[in-house]
Amino acid sequence: MSFQPTAALEAEIDELMSHYPQQKRSASLMLLHAVQEHCGYISRDAAEWVAKKLELQPINIWELVTFYPMLRQAPAGRHQIKVCRTLSCALGGSHKLYDHFCTKLGMDAHKHGLQTTPDGKFSIEFVECLASCGTPPVMMCNEEFHEGVTPQKADAIMGGCK
């Protein structure tokens, strides 16, 4: 296993685990979030390390990594674009917005999951509800939330990513 946590990550993991003394397994998601926060994504080696730390089988952790869409198995780009795909946004044009971004970035609009440009500058993904059903289509660029996004507004958002 080639994953080697930093001293800071190991200390954070130990602290998180202290909140779950009766059932270590209950800390699984918290530990995965910490690994992703420090490393940018969760590699197979990192998942195996977490499993060992929690005294679980690697599959018990990997099934979480592959199930939850907020956990990444590959590095994301410097600018992460998330387009809401739930019903109100779909009716408000999120599929056209997603297609627009994919065309601009040279991505496959029919591919599922996170896609990253070869230069590592942008990642895009269709995500579940971003909690603004009254102002579709909505999206996020990194931590910035945008409502009622038109193709022109989308171009301006991408243009602002330096």
One Martini backbone bead per residue (centre of mass of N, CA, C, O) as a GRO file, in nm:
protein
  162
    1MET     BB    1   0.095   0.038   0.025
    2SER     BB    2   0.124   0.395  -0.070
    3PHE     BB    3  -0.028   0.527   0.150
    4GLN     BB    4   0.069   0.841   0.323
    5PRO     BB    5   0.001   1.007   0.584
    6THR     BB    6   0.001   1.275   0.738
    7ALA     BB    7   0.028   1.397   1.046
    8ALA     BB    8  -0.228   1.570   1.030
    9LEU     BB    9  -0.420   1.349   0.932
   10GLU     BB   10  -0.375   1.145   1.155
   11ALA     BB   11  -0.473   1.333   1.383
   12GLU     BB   12  -0.757   1.377   1.270
   13ILE     BB   13  -0.843   1.082   1.266
   14ASP     BB   14  -0.806   1.026   1.568
   15GLU     BB   15  -1.008   1.238   1.658
   16LEU     BB   16  -1.255   1.129   1.511
   17MET     BB   17  -1.250   0.841   1.643
   18SER     BB   18  -1.308   0.943   1.941
   19HIS     BB   19  -1.631   0.973   1.871
   20TYR     BB   20  -1.623   0.627   1.816
   21PRO     BB   21  -1.567   0.397   2.048
   22GLN     BB   22  -1.788   0.165   2.000
   23GLN     BB   23  -1.801   0.235   1.663
   24LYS     BB   24  -1.580   0.274   1.425
   25ARG     BB   25  -1.748   0.254   1.159
   26SER     BB   26  -1.901   0.534   1.204
   27ALA     BB   27  -1.632   0.697   1.086
   28SER     BB   28  -1.601   0.655   0.781
   29LEU     BB   29  -1.701   0.923   0.645
   30MET     BB   30  -1.521   1.116   0.801
   31LEU     BB   31  -1.253   0.996   0.698
   32LEU     BB   32  -1.304   1.035   0.395
   33HIS     BB   33  -1.330   1.340   0.406
   34ALA     BB   34  -1.047   1.393   0.516
   35VAL     BB   35  -0.889   1.269   0.287
   36GLN     BB   36  -1.008   1.445   0.062
   37GLU     BB   37  -0.923   1.717   0.179
   38HIS     BB   38  -0.610   1.648   0.167
   39CYS     BB   39  -0.597   1.492  -0.142
   40GLY     BB   40  -0.882   1.532  -0.333
   41TYR     BB   41  -0.902   1.214  -0.293
   42ILE     BB   42  -0.978   0.850  -0.321
   43SER     BB   43  -0.788   0.597  -0.306
   44ARG     BB   44  -0.739   0.271  -0.272
   45ASP     BB   45  -0.516   0.299  -0.059
   46ALA     BB   46  -0.677   0.486   0.128
   47ALA     BB   47  -0.912   0.293   0.178
   48GLU     BB   48  -0.736   0.071   0.304
   49TRP     BB   49  -0.632   0.241   0.536
   50VAL     BB   50  -0.905   0.300   0.664
   51ALA     BB   51  -0.985   0.009   0.711
   52LYS     BB   52  -0.752  -0.060   0.900
   53LYS     BB   53  -0.814   0.161   1.112
   54LEU     BB   54  -1.123   0.024   1.147
   55GLU     BB   55  -1.121  -0.286   1.119
   56LEU     BB   56  -1.172  -0.350   0.806
   57GLN     BB   57  -1.271  -0.414   0.506
   58PRO     BB   58  -1.216  -0.266   0.210
   59ILE     BB   59  -1.510  -0.295   0.098
   60ASN     BB   60  -1.646  -0.121   0.326
   61ILE     BB   61  -1.520   0.144   0.195
   62TRP     BB   62  -1.546   0.128  -0.117
   63GLU     BB   63  -1.860   0.132  -0.119
   64LEU     BB   64  -1.871   0.431  -0.034
   65VAL     BB   65  -1.703   0.564  -0.258
   66THR     BB   66  -1.898   0.446  -0.495
   67PHE     BB   67  -2.178   0.567  -0.387
   68TYR     BB   68  -2.084   0.855  -0.317
   69PRO     BB   69  -2.069   1.151  -0.507
   70MET     BB   70  -1.875   1.326  -0.304
   71LEU     BB   71  -1.680   1.099  -0.370
   72ARG     BB   72  -1.354   1.073  -0.497
   73GLN     BB   73  -1.136   0.875  -0.734
   74ALA     BB   74  -1.035   1.151  -0.851
   75PRO     BB   75  -0.904   1.417  -0.952
   76ALA     BB   76  -0.977   1.745  -0.956
   77GLY     BB   77  -1.011   2.034  -1.065
   78ARG     BB   78  -0.965   2.361  -0.988
   79HIS     BB   79  -1.250   2.377  -1.135
   80GLN     BB   80  -1.577   2.311  -1.007
   81ILE     BB   81  -1.852   2.183  -1.184
   82LYS     BB   82  -2.202   2.202  -1.083
   83VAL     BB   83  -2.499   2.047  -1.206
   84CYS     BB   84  -2.822   2.040  -1.178
   85ARG     BB   85  -3.070   1.746  -1.227
   86THR     BB   86  -3.324   1.797  -1.115
   87LEU     BB   87  -3.639   1.860  -1.203
   88SER     BB   88  -3.646   2.175  -1.202
   89CYS     BB   89  -3.378   2.200  -1.361
   90ALA     BB   90  -3.453   2.031  -1.602
   91LEU     BB   91  -3.696   2.216  -1.679
   92GLY     BB   92  -3.485   2.480  -1.677
   93GLY     BB   93  -3.205   2.362  -1.844
   94SER     BB   94  -2.962   2.173  -1.739
   95HIS     BB   95  -2.891   2.004  -1.990
   96LYS     BB   96  -2.803   2.242  -2.166
   97LEU     BB   97  -2.589   2.345  -1.973
   98TYR     BB   98  -2.416   2.092  -1.964
   99ASP     BB   99  -2.365   2.078  -2.267
  100HIS     BB  100  -2.223   2.349  -2.286
  101PHE     BB  101  -1.986   2.282  -2.104
  102CYS     BB  102  -1.888   2.029  -2.254
  103THR     BB  103  -1.828   2.168  -2.519
  104LYS     BB  104  -1.622   2.379  -2.408
  105LEU     BB  105  -1.440   2.128  -2.265
  106GLY     BB  106  -1.449   1.851  -2.424
  107MET     BB  107  -1.694   1.678  -2.331
  108ASP     BB  108  -1.911   1.415  -2.230
  109ALA     BB  109  -2.256   1.444  -2.183
  110HIS     BB  110  -2.300   1.107  -2.139
  111LYS     BB  111  -2.120   1.094  -1.906
  112HIS     BB  112  -2.054   0.970  -1.600
  113GLY     BB  113  -1.944   1.178  -1.383
  114LEU     BB  114  -1.641   1.286  -1.341
  115GLN     BB  115  -1.477   1.544  -1.534
  116THR     BB  116  -1.148   1.614  -1.676
  117THR     BB  117  -0.930   1.803  -1.795
  118PRO     BB  118  -0.613   1.755  -1.910
  119ASP     BB  119  -0.506   2.029  -1.751
  120GLY     BB  120  -0.683   2.049  -1.468
  121LYS     BB  121  -0.886   2.301  -1.458
  122PHE     BB  122  -1.152   2.121  -1.514
  123SER     BB  123  -1.464   2.018  -1.371
  124ILE     BB  124  -1.751   1.796  -1.431
  125GLU     BB  125  -2.095   1.763  -1.295
  126PHE     BB  126  -2.373   1.588  -1.222
  127VAL     BB  127  -2.615   1.674  -0.972
  128GLU     BB  128  -2.783   1.686  -0.707
  129CYS     BB  129  -2.940   1.889  -0.532
  130LEU     BB  130  -2.891   2.259  -0.464
  131ALA     BB  131  -3.139   2.412  -0.327
  132SER     BB  132  -3.301   2.588  -0.596
  133CYS     BB  133  -3.597   2.533  -0.737
  134GLY     BB  134  -3.684   2.851  -0.811
  135THR     BB  135  -3.380   2.895  -0.993
  136PRO     BB  136  -3.349   2.778  -1.270
  137PRO     BB  137  -3.059   2.689  -1.331
  138VAL     BB  138  -2.818   2.535  -1.122
  139MET     BB  139  -2.486   2.612  -0.980
  140MET     BB  140  -2.136   2.532  -0.931
  141CYS     BB  141  -1.824   2.708  -0.857
  142ASN     BB  142  -1.707   2.555  -0.644
  143GLU     BB  143  -1.844   2.758  -0.380
  144GLU     BB  144  -2.019   2.895  -0.601
  145PHE     BB  145  -2.340   3.020  -0.647
  146HIS     BB  146  -2.587   2.968  -0.921
  147GLU     BB  147  -2.860   3.130  -1.085
  148GLY     BB  148  -3.010   3.129  -1.374
  149VAL     BB  149  -2.837   2.981  -1.601
  150THR     BB  150  -2.689   3.079  -1.880
  151PRO     BB  151  -2.475   3.058  -2.132
  152GLN     BB  152  -2.356   3.342  -2.078
  153LYS     BB  153  -2.308   3.302  -1.775
  154ALA     BB  154  -2.127   3.056  -1.805
  155ASP     BB  155  -1.901   3.200  -1.960
  156ALA     BB  156  -1.840   3.404  -1.734
  157ILE     BB  157  -1.764   3.201  -1.518
  158MET     BB  158  -1.530   3.071  -1.673
  159GLY     BB  159  -1.376   3.343  -1.724
  160GLY     BB  160  -1.328   3.383  -1.398
  161CYS     BB  161  -1.122   3.147  -1.421
  162LYS     BB  162  -0.772   3.168  -1.313
   0.00000   0.00000   0.00000
